[in-house]
Amino acid sequence: MADVTTNMAAGPRGPKPKKAFSRGNIFLYGTLILVSVYYLLPLYVMIVTSLKGMPEIRMGNVFGPPLEVTFEPWVKAWSQACTGINCDGLSRGFGNSVRILIPSIVLSIAIASVNGYALSNWKFKGSEVFFTILIIGAFIPYQTMLYPIVILLRELGLMGSIGGLVLVHTIFGMPILTLLFRNYFASIPEELFKAARVDGAGFWQIYFQIMLPMALPIFVVAVILQVTGIWNDFLFGVIYTKPATYPMTVQLNNIVNSVQGVKEYNVNMAATLLTGLVPLIIYFASGKLFVRGIAAGAVKG
């Protein structure tokens, strides 16, 4: 009892609470606000411009909100804007992008997850050399391989087709995805793997029943990376497809860079926003899992 009284008389212990508005906090949050404004201001201009009519845009008030909100630019960008000889807007490109995106994600992530699992838990002779060669492929500039891939797709009969572009995205996504999965599976306690082996579990049984249920965060990381890279790709789309199978980004370029007729800035802004909606929605819907996946092993060696 005497000890308790003595401790109470001595006052509270531990670090002194920091002030909510200290100089460090003011500098930190002030910097974050300025950076946020810098990045959000162009998005704001795009949104308000896409909701204005051309007469209001010609008045020159770029930052002002629309005096009369109209969604006609969005409708035109989606179904009426001309992309070359076709005037069906971005709707056809959206369908092509979805047909490219889904199989590319499924194939690349499925193969890379098995690769990472095998390289972390079922090491074989020369596995480290194989992994090093695979990672080196991630640092080779895409431009140096454009023409050889054209020849390869032509010989396979896939040049100009969606299947050919899916194959390209699957191959180019393999190095970085394999690295992510290998590092994540290597961070899982090895005792779980050894216990499963003692119980008689094989390669695929361990993969499906133990590794996959624990790997949701890194799968989300892989999905976000692939969606962002594949959906926003322009270079591969314009080279390895043809006008009938152009993805959305190629059609957007044709709309924005059109030199015929009146330059409709509101339609251009609406088309740009429509093109970027898919990766934004996926990121905001799974942002917490993305952070968990990165923290749980995506950057571990």
N, C-alpha and C positions, 0 to 999 in steps of 0.2 A: 504493500500500500504506500509505503514511504517512497519507494522507487517511482511509482506512478505519479505521486505528487511532485517529486523532484523533476521528472520529465516534463510535466505540464508547466511547471514554473520556468523551465528552460526555454519554452516556446516551441513552435513547430519546426520540424527538421525537413531536410530535403532541399532541392533546388528552388530558387525563388521564381514564382510564376512570371512568365514573360508578358510584357505589355502587348495588348492587342494592336496598338498603333505605334509600334517601335519603328525606328528608322529603317531597320532591315526589312520589316514587313511592308512598309510603305514603298520602299524601293522595289521589292520583289513583285508585289501586286501591281504597282504602277507599270513596271516593265511588261508584265503579262498582259495588262490591259492594252498597252500601246501595240504590242505585237498582235494581239487579237484583232484590234481595229484595223491594223495594216492588212491582215489577211482577209477579214470579213468585209471590208469596204468594197473590193471588186465584186464580191458575191452580191452585196446589196445593190450595186449599180446594175448588175445583170438582172436581178429580180425585178426591180422597179422599171427598167427599160423594157423587159418582156411584157409588162402589163400596160404599156402605153401604146397609143396609136402613133402613126408616123407624123401627123401634124404637130402633136405635142412634143415629139422628139426633136423636130426641127426648131423648136423654140430655144433649145440649147441648155435647158435646166437639167443637167445630167443627174444631180444628186437629189432633186426634188421628187417627192412621191407622186404617183400618177393622179392627175386631176380627175380622170375618168377611167376606172379600171376596165380593161378589156382582155378577154382570153382568146381573142381571135388569132394573135400571133402563135399561141401554143397549138391551136387547132391546125393552123396552116403549116407549122413546123412538123407536126406529126403526120398529116395526111395529104398536104397539098404542095409543099415546097418542092422545087425541081432539083433533082440531083443528077445532072447530066440530061439524058433524053427522057428520063422518067420523072413524073411529077406526082409521086405518091408519098412524098415526105420521108420521114424517118421510120415509118412503120415497118417497111420491108427490111431495112437495116437492123431494126430491133429484133425481128424474128431471126435473121441470120446470126446476129450476135448471141442470142440465146442458144441457137443450135450449135454454135461454136463453143460457147462457154461451158455448158453442162458436161458434155463428154470429155472436154479437155480437163476439167476439174476432177471428175471421177477417175479418169485414167491416171493422171499425173499423181494425185494424192494416194490412190490405191497402190500404185507401183512404188512410189517413194516411201510410203509408210512400211511396206514389207522390206524394202532395201535398208532403211534405217534400223528396223528391228533386227534384221539378219546381221548387219555390220556391228551392232552393239552387243548382241547376245549370242550369236552363232558365228563367231569369228573363224575364218578359214585361212589357210596359208595364202599369203599375198593379199589379204583383205585390206590392210592399210595402204598398200600400193594402189589397189583398185579404187579405194576411197579418195586418195590423193589425186589420181587421174580424173576422177569424176568431178571433184571440186575445181580443178584447174579449168574444166570446161565452163564453169560459171564466170570466169574472168576473160574468156575469149570474146572480143567484140562481135556482136551479131553481124555487122556489116561484112566481115571477112568471110562469112559462111552463106551469104545470100545466094550467090550464083551456084555454088555446089549443091545447095538444097533445091534450087530450081531444077537442076539436072536430075537429081535423085527423084523428086516428085514427078518429073516428066516420064522417067523410066518406069515408075510405079503406076503411071496413069492417073495420078491424083492432082496434077497441076491444075489450078483454077477451081478446085472443088473445096467444099467445107471439110471433107474428110482429110484432105491434105493439110489444111491449116490446123485442124485438131491435132494431127500427128506432130506438126512443128511445135505447137504450144506444149504438148505433152513432153517432148524431148527437152526443150529449153527450160522447162520448169523442174526437171529432174534433179540437177545438182543442188540447188539451194534447198529444195524440199527434203531431199535425202539428208542433208546436213542438219536441218531442223529436227527431223524425226530421230536421227541417230543420237543427237545430243539429248533429246528428251528421254528416249528410252534408256540411255546410259545413266540418267539421273534417278531412275527408279531403283529402289534397293535390290541388289543382286540376290539377296536371300529369297525373294519371292520367286525368281526364276529357278534358283537351285531347288527350292522346295517343290516346285511343279515338276521338275525333272525327276526328283526322287520318287514322286507319286506316279511317274510313268507317262506324263504328258509329253506330247510331241511338238513339233515346230508349229503347226497350224493351231493346235489346241491351245497352246500357250498364247499365241498371237490373238486369237479371237476371244478367249475367255478371261485372260489376265491383262494383256497389254492394251487392247482396244478400249475396254471400259475405263481405264485410267488415263487415256490419251485424248479426251474430249478437248481440253484447252489447246493442245498443239494442233489438233485437226482444225479448230476454228482459226488459228493463226495461219495455217496453210491455205484454208479457203479464202480468207481475206486477201492474202498476198496474191493468190492466183486470180481471184475475181478482179482485183485492181489491175494487175498486169495484163490479163487477157482482154478484159472489157475495154480498157483504155488504149490497147495496142492499135497503132496505125500502120507502122512499117510493114509488118508481116501481112496484114490484111490487104494493103494496096498491092503487094507484090504477088502473093500466092493465091489470090482469088480473082474473080472477074466481076463485071458490073452486076450480074444477076445475083451474086453471092457476097457482095461487099458487106462488111460489118458496119455497125452504126457510126463508128468514128470516121470511116472513109466517106460515108454519105454526108456527115457533118462538114467535113472539109470541102466537099463539093458545093454544099449550100453556102457556107461562109465565104468561100473564095470565088463565087460566081461573079462574072464580070458583065453579065447581061441584065438589062433592066435596071430598076431602082434598087439601091442598096437598102434592104429592109433590116435595120438593126434590131428591131424588136423580135423579128422572126429568128434572126441569128442567135440572139441571147436565149430565146425560148428553146431553140434546138440544142444549144450548148448545155442548158440546164437539164433537158430531157436525157441527153447522152450521159450525164454524170450522176443521174439519180440512183441507178442500180448499185454501184459500189458504195455510195454514201449511205443508202438504206441498210445494206448489209453490215457496214462498219458500225453504224450507230446501234443496230439491233444486237450486235455481238461484241461490242467494245470491251465489256468487262472480261469476257472470256479471252479476248485477244491479249489483254494485259496479263491475265493469269498464265496464259501459255508462254508468253515471253519470259515472265518471272520464274516459271517452273522448270525451265530447261532450254528454251530456244536459244539462249546466248551462252549456255554452259559448254565447256569443252570436254 
